Amino acid sequence: MNMPAETARAWVDVDLAALVANARTVATRSGARLLPMVKANGYGLGAVAVARALLAVDPWGFGVATVEEGAELRTAGITLPIVVFTPLSPADIPDFLEHGFRPIIGDLAALRAWIATGTGPFHVEIDTGMARSGIRWDDGAAVGDLAAPLAGAAGWEGVFTHFHSADHDAAATDRQAERFNATLAALGRRPPIVHAANSAAALSGGYAYDMVRPGIFLYGGCAGADAPQPVAALRARVVAVRRVAAGDPVSYGATWHAARPATIATLGIGYADGVHRALSSRGSVELHGTARPIVGRVTMDMTMVDAGDAPVAAGDVATLFGASVTLDAQAAAARTISYELLTSLGRRVPRVYRGER
């Protein structure tokens, strides 16, 4: 059987038109400019391809987590603002200046070090309850210490916070927004760009401020009650087929035994490619239009599926998520979240782009 090399074993189809459609939904619902998050290699789908496609929605800029991620975008010709969402270390300032990155600043020492270099734009982070990074909203002394240097900082472009439960707890999100607003008032000066909303908060329409930071919704993961268009479909070919008798074991450890005679289809994809081992005898795949269970332990390079009595042959294609088995459903089966399934996709799984703009 002749198959293109990139789809001979396993691959992920990435629908860039659906990605753009999801971004338009966020922009319409929020009424604000977008700062799409393209960190972690565009949530596993390819940061450069994703960023180029999202230029169609006229984003303000892009968000990454590291200098290296930002440098990849610059090398690819992305000239829009890039905000690096790891707190600035003064040792990294030369890299930020070289590439024109916007740092996030959450402590006085980093603020002073950045201001000392000139008037480069920066964003200040306020911790309103995430307890991860940033100036604490309830630390009056720290907020007061920040206000004075910010008053004369020509590069102060933005201020932001992170909501910790916008997808399921409106009351907690309201409390964080109130804390954020109070801290902004205490700082005494409002920069040009205020932002707080992730996908779920942006879709709610109540926390948009000047800009929103959509992430998982763009890539086809649910954000609260809102379901996006599917973007990624993880596919693998059947590489072997065998008939087993009732009682026969499948895979390492013999943790699963056939309850009846069955056809076992072996897929050319495993945990080294991003199929979580937690899906062993828990997850399912779509094969010939029907959801079929994963049986036995997922191995490094292969995953076994119970096809029952259905005809199946080497070269047939199974979809692990992105069809009748959705990204979020597979994540739930693995007892994790859609973010982790996407960002776990291995390097040897080609990204095949559809609907490029």
RAVEN-V736957 format. One record per residue. RES is the residue in one letter. SS is DSSP state (H for helix, E for strand, C for the rest). PHI is phi in whole degrees, 0 to 359 (* if undefined). D_LAST is the distance of its C-alpha to the last C-alpha in Angstrom with 2 decimals. Layout:
# RAVEN-V736957
RES,SS,PHI,D_LAST + RES,SS,PHI,D_LAST
This chain:
# RAVEN-V736957
M,C,*,32.00 + N,C,270,29.18 + M,C,226,26.06 + P,C,304,23.13 + A,H,303,24.22 + E,H,290,21.32 + T,H,242,22.19 + A,C,289,25.91 + R,C,237,27.00 + A,E,204,24.55 + W,E,197,20.88 + V,E,237,18.43 + D,E,280,15.49 + V,E,243,12.71 + D,E,268,10.60 + L,H,291,7.62 + A,H,295,7.29 + A,H,293,10.97 + L,H,303,10.83 + V,H,295,9.10 + A,H,298,11.62 + N,H,296,14.35 + A,H,296,13.75 + R,H,296,14.07 + T,H,298,17.19 + V,H,298,18.67 + A,H,297,18.16 + T,H,292,19.79 + R,H,291,22.57 + S,H,274,23.45 + G,C,72,23.12 + A,C,234,22.46 + R,E,295,20.05 + L,E,255,18.21 + L,E,240,19.10 + P,E,297,17.00 + M,E,274,19.05 + V,C,239,17.45 + K,H,294,20.91 + A,H,52,22.21 + N,H,57,19.26 + G,H,59,16.78 + Y,H,52,19.34 + G,C,86,19.55 + L,C,257,15.96 + G,C,108,15.17 + A,H,299,15.19 + V,H,293,13.24 + A,H,297,10.16 + V,H,295,10.59 + A,H,298,11.30 + R,H,298,8.43 + A,H,295,6.05 + L,H,287,9.00 + L,H,301,9.22 + A,H,295,7.60 + V,H,259,11.02 + D,C,54,13.10 + P,C,291,15.03 + W,C,293,18.46 + G,E,185,18.08 + F,E,225,17.98 + G,E,249,20.88 + V,E,229,22.22 + A,C,254,25.66 + T,C,224,26.80 + V,H,300,26.97 + E,H,297,25.69 + E,H,296,22.46 + G,H,295,21.98 + A,H,296,22.94 + E,H,298,20.26 + L,H,293,17.59 + R,H,297,19.60 + T,H,299,19.93 + A,C,278,16.17 + G,C,94,16.16 + I,C,282,15.45 + T,C,254,17.98 + L,C,295,17.89 + P,E,305,21.01 + I,E,235,21.48 + V,E,258,24.21 + V,E,263,26.05 + F,E,268,27.53 + T,E,248,30.54 + P,E,310,33.64 + L,C,296,34.32 + S,C,259,36.97 + P,H,307,38.66 + A,H,295,38.62 + D,H,268,34.82 + I,H,303,34.87 + P,H,303,34.64 + D,H,294,31.31 + F,H,297,29.95 + L,H,292,31.22 + E,H,298,29.90 + H,H,260,26.24 + G,C,70,26.52 + F,C,278,26.03 + R,E,267,27.37 + P,E,276,30.01 + I,E,258,31.25 + I,E,236,35.00 + G,C,229,37.40 + D,C,206,40.80 + L,H,294,43.04 + A,H,297,43.42 + A,H,294,39.70 + L,H,299,39.51 + R,H,298,42.41 + A,H,296,41.08 + W,H,291,37.71 + I,H,300,39.39 + A,C,295,41.76 + T,C,274,38.97 + G,C,139,38.11 + T,C,244,35.80 + G,C,299,32.52 + P,C,293,30.62 + F,E,209,31.21 + H,E,237,31.05 + V,E,261,34.15 + E,E,259,34.15 + I,E,249,36.65 + D,E,273,37.73 + T,C,255,38.51 + G,C,142,39.35 + M,C,289,36.84 + A,C,58,39.45 + R,C,241,37.03 + S,C,198,36.80 + G,C,104,37.31 + I,E,284,40.32 + R,E,293,42.08 + W,C,297,42.37 + D,C,262,46.02 + D,C,261,47.04 + G,H,302,48.52 + A,H,294,49.76 + A,H,294,46.38 + V,H,297,44.68 + G,H,295,47.52 + D,H,295,47.28 + L,H,285,43.58 + A,H,299,44.15 + A,H,295,46.19 + P,H,293,43.87 + L,H,291,40.86 + A,H,302,42.78 + G,C,249,42.64 + A,C,273,39.38 + A,C,295,37.21 + G,C,270,34.20 + W,E,290,34.26 + E,E,264,30.79 + G,E,212,30.41 + V,E,217,32.32 + F,E,205,31.22 + T,C,218,32.45 + H,C,244,31.31 + F,C,274,32.16 + H,C,267,33.60 + S,C,217,33.67 + A,C,296,31.30 + D,C,279,30.24 + H,C,211,33.83 + D,C,223,36.36 + A,H,295,36.04 + A,H,294,39.51 + A,H,295,38.80 + T,H,293,35.61 + D,H,299,37.66 + R,H,298,40.26 + Q,H,296,37.77 + A,H,297,36.38 + E,H,297,40.01 + R,H,297,40.77 + F,H,298,37.73 + N,H,299,38.75 + A,H,294,42.32 + T,H,292,41.33 + L,H,302,39.26 + A,H,296,42.39 + A,H,292,44.55 + L,H,289,42.47 + G,C,83,43.43 + R,C,215,40.30 + R,C,256,36.79 + P,C,286,33.97 + P,C,298,31.00 + I,E,234,28.71 + V,E,245,30.04 + H,E,214,27.95 + A,C,210,28.94 + A,C,276,26.69 + N,C,275,24.87 + S,H,304,22.82 + A,H,297,25.97 + A,H,292,27.53 + A,H,296,24.48 + L,H,289,24.25 + S,H,289,27.98 + G,C,80,27.54 + G,C,257,30.77 + Y,C,228,30.02 + A,C,288,27.09 + Y,C,50,29.08 + D,C,265,26.82 + M,E,201,23.89 + V,E,236,22.88 + R,C,240,21.84 + P,C,290,19.92 + G,C,228,19.83 + I,H,303,20.55 + F,H,298,19.28 + L,H,301,15.67 + Y,H,266,16.17 + G,C,99,17.94 + G,C,263,21.48 + C,C,295,23.85 + A,E,233,24.99 + G,C,69,28.41 + A,C,274,28.54 + D,E,269,24.87 + A,C,257,22.87 + P,C,275,19.06 + Q,C,288,16.75 + P,C,298,17.14 + V,C,245,14.50 + A,E,251,16.57 + A,E,233,18.87 + L,E,273,21.48 + R,E,235,23.01 + A,E,214,26.09 + R,E,270,28.18 + V,E,290,31.84 + V,E,250,33.82 + A,E,201,37.33 + V,E,223,39.22 + R,E,211,42.80 + R,E,259,45.23 + V,E,244,47.17 + A,C,268,50.37 + A,C,304,51.22 + G,C,94,51.94 + D,C,291,49.95 + P,E,274,48.00 + V,E,226,44.38 + S,C,75,43.01 + Y,H,303,44.52 + G,H,77,47.41 + A,H,49,47.89 + T,C,279,46.71 + W,E,230,45.74 + H,E,235,47.97 + A,C,295,47.26 + A,C,280,49.08 + R,C,201,49.25 + P,C,302,48.36 + A,E,205,44.59 + T,E,264,41.88 + I,E,255,40.08 + A,E,258,36.63 + T,E,263,35.70 + L,E,265,32.03 + G,C,276,30.85 + I,C,201,29.65 + G,C,210,31.74 + Y,H,290,32.15 + A,H,290,31.18 + D,H,260,27.68 + G,C,114,27.59 + V,C,277,29.53 + H,C,299,32.04 + R,H,298,35.65 + A,H,297,36.37 + L,H,280,34.80 + S,C,304,37.82 + S,C,54,39.44 + R,C,230,37.45 + G,C,276,33.84 + S,E,212,32.56 + V,E,225,29.84 + E,E,267,28.62 + L,E,226,30.20 + H,C,54,30.35 + G,C,81,29.24 + T,E,233,31.97 + A,E,285,32.20 + R,E,236,34.58 + P,E,284,36.23 + I,E,287,35.89 + V,C,234,39.48 + G,C,69,41.31 + R,C,286,39.98 + V,C,295,36.44 + T,C,256,37.08 + M,C,301,35.31 + D,C,239,33.55 + M,C,218,34.20 + T,E,224,34.38 + M,E,258,36.70 + V,E,230,36.17 + D,E,275,38.89 + A,C,270,37.89 + G,C,65,41.28 + D,C,254,42.48 + A,C,288,39.12 + P,C,292,38.49 + V,C,211,36.06 + A,C,221,35.54 + A,C,303,34.17 + G,C,100,30.53 + D,C,298,29.79 + V,E,251,26.80 + A,E,250,27.35 + T,E,247,24.87 + L,E,277,26.20 + F,E,201,23.94 + G,C,111,20.97 + A,C,229,22.78 + S,C,295,26.28 + V,C,270,27.07 + T,C,280,24.81 + L,H,304,23.85 + D,H,290,26.40 + A,H,294,29.05 + Q,H,293,28.93 + A,H,298,29.15 + A,H,297,32.16 + A,H,298,33.76 + A,C,276,33.46 + R,C,59,34.96 + T,C,219,32.15 + I,C,236,28.93 + S,H,300,25.30 + Y,H,306,24.56 + E,H,289,26.96 + L,H,299,25.69 + L,H,293,22.17 + T,H,283,23.51 + S,C,274,26.09 + L,C,303,23.73 + G,C,283,25.31 + R,C,293,24.17 + R,C,274,25.12 + V,C,263,22.65 + P,E,297,19.53 + R,E,264,16.12 + V,E,250,14.21 + Y,E,267,10.46 + R,E,239,9.24 + G,C,64,6.43 + E,C,295,3.80 + R,C,240,0.00
